Amino acid sequence: MRVFLVSIFVILSINLFSQDIIINTKHDTIACKVVDVYDNTVFYYPVGSDTSEQSYRMAIKMIRKIILANGEEITYVKGMTKQHYQEIEDDDYYKDLHKNAIKFHALSLMGGSIALSYERSIKPGMSIELGGGYIYGLEDTLQNKRDQGFIIRGGVKFMRPPKYYINRGVYAHLLKGSYIKPEIIFNSFKRENKGLSTPNLKVWDYISSTSIVLNVGKQVVYGNTFLIDWYGFIGYGRSNFENGYYYSNIILANSVPVSFGLGFRLGFLFL
């Protein structure tokens, strides 16, 4: 009987120490057998469950630590292993990613201007973007006139940090993600005033506007080389002329100083 009891104790002890343990973010402990980790999900069988049936699953973002039967411990922070989390906090993690981009405003030609912008990542989740353009105007077929001027704009972009996408198993780039961007837009151009012109004299109206807006958009990066950026914005705008269209934005009227617009950019990354 004594030998039998000792044997049972040894078997139970082996079984106990061969168990894996999952500790979730609520500090609950689950004794189990971890069978696979796939697509940010851990698959396991709780102790005493039928392994012939479908395994249980738990999202890694809900796990604080896994203690394997061999004594190895895997600690998770915000859905990543602690080691991986520490790596992406290090600037060396991003050293091979291009931090600069030149973008062409794809819709600008349709609106009477040529516009480009430059974006540079300052740190994960933040970049600065400066832009400018030449206004050549849309020809007025009745008066044969074209506007001439320029656009200057700039803002700071706040994006979802790369960790947000890594948590979901998606390749993360410094310039990738949904974003908001406070921005200042200044336009200035001249327009011939045909009503006051004579054969020997041309009179120009000088039109300018200033807008402070908030952009909401999304930027997708492909292969650390090419990007697509689409956005819309709305904010406050004033001008010295009652003209709704300013080539980069629309202002309803000085009596209703609402500035808004949308855009689509194509760009290339470098350095």
N, C-alpha and C positions, 0 to 999 in steps of 0.2 A: 504493500500500500504506500509506503514511504517513497519507494522508487517511482511508483506511478504518479504521485503528487508532484515530485520533483520534475518529472518529465513534462507534466502538464504546465508547470510554472515556466520551464525553459522554453517550451513552444510558444506560450503566451508572450513571454519576454521578447523572443525573436520577432514575433508578429508585431508587437508594439513598437520595437525600435526599427522596423523596416517600413514604417508608415511615413508618408510625407505629410507635411502640415502646411495649410494655407491660412495666413492671418490677413483678414480683410481690413479695409480702411476704418471700419467700426471697431477694430480690435477683436472681432469674433474669430475663434479658432476652429478650423475644419480639419479633422484627421481624414486622410484620403490617400489615394494613389494617383499622382499626376501622370497622365499618359501622353500629353502633347501640348505644345504651345504654338498656336497658329493664328495669324492675322489679329494680333493683339488680344487673343482670347486663350485662356487656359482651360484644357479639358481634363476632367478628373473623375474618379469613382470614389464616393465616400466609403469609409470603412463599413463593411457589412452589406454593401449594395451588390446587386447581381451584375457582374461584369459582362454578361451576355447581352445586357440591354444597353441602350444608348447612354453614353457618358454625360455627366453634368458639364456645364460650362460657366465660366466667370470672366468678365472683361478685366484685362490687366489694370485698367484705371481704377478698379475697385479693390485692388490687392495692395497690401502694404509689404508683405514679405512671404516668401515660400521657403520652408525649411525641408530639404530633401532628406531621404532616409540615410544617405551616406554622410550627413552632417553639413553639406554645402548649403549656404544661405544665399538667397537672391532677394535683394531689397529693391523695391520700386518707389519712384518719386514721380508723381503726376503722370502715371501711365508708362514710364520708362524705367529701365534698370538704373540704379543709382549711378553706376559708372557712365552710362550713356548720357544721363542728365548732366553730370559734371563735365563731360566732354563738350556738349553743345553750349555750355556756359563759357567755354574757353574760346578765345578769338581764333585759335589755330583751327578750330572746326570749320571755319568759313574761309580759310585762306585760299582755297581753290575755286571759290565762287566769285564770279564777276560782280563788282559792286557799282558799276556805272552803266548807264543806258542812254542812248539817243533815240528819241521817238518822233515819229512824223504823225501829225494830226490828219488822219485819213479823210475827214470830212471837210477840211478847210478849203480845198480847191473848189468844191461845189459852192462855197459861200463867199468867194472873192478874196481869199488870202492864202498865203503859204506860211504854215506855222510848224515849228519844231520845239521840242523841249528836252532838257537834260535832267536826269535823275541820278542821285548818288546816295547810296546807303550810308547812314551815319552810324547806326548800330542796329542789331536785330530788332525789327518792329518799328523802325523810324528811318525816314529818308527825307532829303530835301529835293525839291523839283523846281526848276526855273525854266521859263519858256519865253519865246518871242516869235514874232511873225511880221511879214510884210503884207500890207493891205494894198491890193491892186484894184479892188472894186469890181462891181458887176456893171457892165455897160448898160446905160439907159438908151434904148434904141430910138427913143423920141428925141432926146437931146444930145446923144452921142457923147456922154460924159462918163468919166470913171473917177472913183474916189482914190486917194493916195494917202498912205499913212503907215502906222506900225502898231504892234501889240506887244505889251510887256506883262508878264504874269509870274507869280512865284508863291510857293507855299511849302508847308511841312506836312509830310504824309505820315500817318500813324496806321500801321498794319497789324494784322494778326501775326504774332511772332512765330518763327519757324517751329518752335516746340508744339504749337497748336496743331500743326499738320503732321508732325512726327507722331504725335499721340494717336493719330488716325491712320498711320501707316502710309502716309503720302510723302513723296519726296519734297523736301522743304528748301526753298531758296530765299535769300535775304529780301529779294524784291517781289516775292510772290505773296498774294493774299488779298483778302477784302480789306478795304481801308476807308478812312475818312481823312480829308485834307482841307484845313482852313487855307484860303488863298486870297490874294489881292490881284485884281486884273485892271490894267490901265490900257485904254485905247485912245489913239489920237489920229485923226485923218482930216484931209481937206476935201471940200466938195465945191465944184464950180457953181456959182449962183447965176444961172442963165437969165434970171429975171432982171439983173442989174448989169449984165454984160453989154458991151457995145463992140462993134467990129474991131476996134483998136484997144479995148480994155477988157481984162478978165477980172472978175471979183470972186474971191473964194470965201466960203464959210469954213471956219476951223472948228471942228467938232471933237470933243473929248469926253471920256467917261471913266469913272472909277467905281469898282465894285469890290465888296468884301463878301466872300461867299464860302459855303461849306460844301465840299465835294464828297460824294459817296460813290465808291467804285470798286472794281475788282481787277486785279492784274494777274495774268497767268504767264509763267515762264516755261519755255520749252528748251531742254537740253543746255541750260546755262548760256544760250546764244540768242534766242528770239523770244519776244514777248508780245502779248496783246493786252491792251488796257482799255476798259470801257467805264464810263462814269457819267454822272449827272450832278448838277449843283444848283443851289438856290441861296440867295442872300440879299444884301442891301446894295443898291446902285444908284448913282446920280450922274447926270450929264448936263452940259451947257446947251443942249439942243434937244428939241422934242422929236427924237428919232428912235424908234424902237430897236433897230438892229445895229449892233456894233461889231460884227464880224467874229467875235469870240463869245458873245453873250447877247441876251435881249433884256432891255430894261423897259418895263411896261410904260412908265411915264414919270416925270418928276413929281407929279402929284401922288403917284403910287410907286415909290422907289424900290421895286422888287426886281432883282437881277437873277436870271436863270439861264440854263443851257444844258447841253449834253455833248458828249464827244466819244470818239473812238480813235485809239492810237495804235500804231504798229512800231516796234522798235527792235534794236539790236544791242546786246550787252557786250561790254569789253572791260578789260583789266579787272 
